[in-house]
Amino acid sequence: MKYNGSPTFTHQQEDRIGVLITNLGTPDAPTPKALHRYLKEFLWDPRVVEVPRLIWWLALNGVILRIRPRRSAKAYATVFTDEGSPLLFHTRNQSKALQALLAEQGQGNVVVDFAMRYGNPSIPSVLESMFNKGVRKLLVLPLYPQYSGSTAASTFDAIAKDFTTRRWIPDLRFVSHYHDYAPFIDVAAKRIEEHWQTHGRADKLMFSFHGVPMRYLHNGDPYHCECHKTARLIAEKLGLGKDKYVTTFQSRFGREEWLKPYTDATLKGFPAQGVKSVQVFCPGFSADCLETIEEIGEENKHYFEEAGGERYEYITALNDRPGHIAALAQLVNDNLQGWSVAPDTGRDERAKALGSSR
């Protein structure tokens, strides 16, 4: 086993607390080459696709990666901006805003940074940067409110894998979910209320979450239950009866059964049930991305209107809205309880006395 050193470490370096926020990831560019690289990393993760490796390797490399990158590149091209992909710049903005707010709250010794589980900035590169800044205690906050093995657990896998290459690892705390965290529920409800104040209400409010295969639920993954609890708590905060909202799941992949009801099928069936207007909010997405902007904002709008729907509105994600950052800061502070670092002004001299050159 080869262990990495800390090339910029000196005994003069101040110990710091680190907060690493993470999200799923994004290709570096909306091109087939970049999508091939990104999808290969993403879809090869055994947490994401739980299929025997040999069978999946043949399917992934023999079929999927020959077709999907070009198709996905066209979709990503519709959402990329001069700042890059929406998920990238929204997560960057969240990191900067969280750093600033924590500093205002007196947490000036906390280093906040962000990484992507797949793609860039990678978890190993950001961890290296944080450790070189003196981070010796690390809180990892994956921005997935609802836990799933394919998201939060996969992030933990990446952190643990990186640690196997390091001689000096930090004290570690990991936030696996916050689906029922009151400040998060409050800010999500306020986001919907703000939309209502401007646009009024619709016949139905839809909470759409990213789907996973149904067998993940049967194998013990709590994601389905946590999604429903999040939706119920937001609806209760809004004072909605059960007939005024629905919880659905989007973004299916492959032929097997996924969590139901499906978002697209539900929207296609609404007009025949007398639902002529619908508003969609995605409480599982902390930042807008391809799945919200293009899939929910455009593709599913088309399904609803083609079926006879008259009014369709996507309520944007929380992104770096001040209320969202305040909720994340409170979550961070709750999880930093008992942690502190103090200056050690004599460490450098003691190290030199013991013969250290650094």
Phi, psi and omega in degrees: 000129177259126181255137176285148173269192173241089192299336181257007183289136168222161179287352175277348185291135180279135176290141182228161169261136180247143173237115179252115173263143183227157171220183190297304181138175186200150175292158181288336181203158179275058181236154178303322180296314180292322179292324178299315180296315182292312183294327179296317178292315183294307187283346177276349179295120181295344175286331183276312180240107183267074180231145177313133192302316182296315180298317183289325178300317180295317180291317183294309185277333182273334185232299191299312183285356174269341185244311191294323182303317181292319179294316181291327179299321179296321179292315180296328180298335181282344184244345179294146178233184177297337179273358183105204180286150179303318181298323180294307185285332175293318180292321175299315180296323177297318180297314180296317181293321179294318177301314182295317181292318178298323178296319178298329181274007177093010180261053184292344180270007181263130176260120179252134176212173181225154178213163177249140179297322178234138181086206187238151356290134186284157178299314179299319182292321181287321176300318178301316179297317181293318180293326177291343176269002176101009180293121179238352173228127190233127171253124179254126181236092173292132184275051172244103182303321182259133181286140167211150176299330183280352180239283184298315181294323177296323176297316178299320178303316182293321177297312182297320179298318179297321182296334180293344181262359187249138177286320184247111178252151184275165164299142189229135168231144188225125178267109187276337178191162175209040187296334181241019180291120189306314179299325177293315178299317181299313184289328176294317178296320179294326178298318180292318179298322177298320178295318179298321181299329181268321189246353185078178181265162177250175178298325185217140172256125181252128171260111183252125179246155175295138182274164170219160178304143181302326183293338176297320176297313181295336179271004173109003179289128184278003188305313182304313182294320181291325176298314180295324179292318177303311181299316181297317182293321177294316179299318178297320178297327180274352182074029182269137172282166184298336181278355184258354179216163179216146178250125184225174183227135186244179169064053177287154178217129181087189188256347183285166180288135177246176180304139181239161003283151179283140181299311184295317180294322179296315179295321178295331182270345184303309185303322180292341178267004180092004178272104184260346178223141183214144173239135186243129176232142185243089186288353178269352182254113180283344180213148177292146185203190181304318185292335178265313185290310185270311185289311180278314185291331185240300187300310183286333173299318179298317179301314183295314182290324179294331179276357179114003177292149185252332184216122183227129180223130172265127177268115188300159182292171183289330175047230180254031176301141184307320180296323178292316179297322178296320178294318178294322178297320178294321177297318178297311181298322177300323185271352176265003183306129178088351179264136174204160173226140182239145178300141177237084188292341182264000186297317182300314181294320179296322180294319178297321180297332180269003175099007181286141176264001184235000000 
